[in-house]
Amino acid sequence: MGHQRIVFKVGTSSLTNPDGSISRQKIKAITNQLAVLHEAGHDLVLVSSGAIAAGFSSLGFKKRPLKVANKQAAAAVGQGLLLEEYTTNLLLREIVSAQILLTQDDFHDRRRYKNAHQAMEVLLSRGAIPIINENDSIAIEEIKVGDNDTLSAQVAAMVQADLLVLLTDVDGLYTANPAKDPTAKRLDKVKEIDTTVVAMAGGSGSANGTGGMLTKLRAAVIATQSGVPVYICSSLKPDALIEAATQQGDGTLFEARKKGLKTQKQWLAFYAQSQGQVVVDEGAADALVGHGKSLLLSGVSQVSGGFSYHDIVTVCDSKGRILGKGRVQFGQAAIKDMLQSASPKGVLIHRDDWISMTDELQSIFTDF
């Protein structure tokens, strides 16, 4: 096994005792495996859930709280306790760890996205292990099903990882729920995440976590479209992380797209928020989607949304079908003025600032 950049995502159920409290023994087992891989020369990132589980008992809650404010308070206490466990164990092997707390806003905002990327690159180049979690103490929408599954895929794509490993309490994707269907079989490899594969995913996960298999499939789409293969496996084995690094154990490998999306295209596809809409004629639609050309003003039929220079807009054809998203070179008011000309000239969206909405990308917003 050569040098790899690997992102591991560990869910709450992989870190807790049966009563929902954090398990120091499980954290020690995880950090020992990280140390072995780190000493073998791999770049490692750990996306770890568990802040709420680590903190709720310190605030006097007898079980994991359900109200958002109580979750946020528990996360504020637990994040420090959780990081202390990771840091203490890794320092025993003379490995430096670093805490990074993120929300979706850090991905939506292009400047913050670049800053986070640069910080992680420095940490990895200096031999540190970034330990990442949602900033649950201030986030609202992020404390929902699949938050860290999606986050781990976003991080893996951002750092252009060689592998994303989603560790959970099941050993991969099955044709049906193995707890209910004795004929269910585990899939060793998935080449494409289509509607058939999505239909195999179950609903909610364990009582202590917030993720189910469906959210892991969504994460797999984001990662594989960005060129990062994904391995879903159980964390229950003693050497689960080490086995996952080589896909030697029991699990499901999701193959990556051969030509993964680069960082700019990832941001456009997954995070950039549209500020308006541009409708184009048939010729422009074909040039954009079929031939990878830039969008010329001459192909624009109408605009809406009040967007400005360098905003992101959604582009549709005359039938309302979404073609993709791109960064505009003119604001809405300027475009309307230029469209008054008999033959408007200029490039509205350069092809480097464009992402086509493929079926796989569309599935992220419709199938999950």
Order of alpha helices (4+ residues) and beta strands (2+ residues): beta-alpha-beta-alpha-alpha-beta-alpha-alpha-beta-alpha-beta-beta-alpha-alpha-beta-alpha-beta-alpha-beta-alpha-beta-beta-beta-beta-alpha-beta-beta-alpha
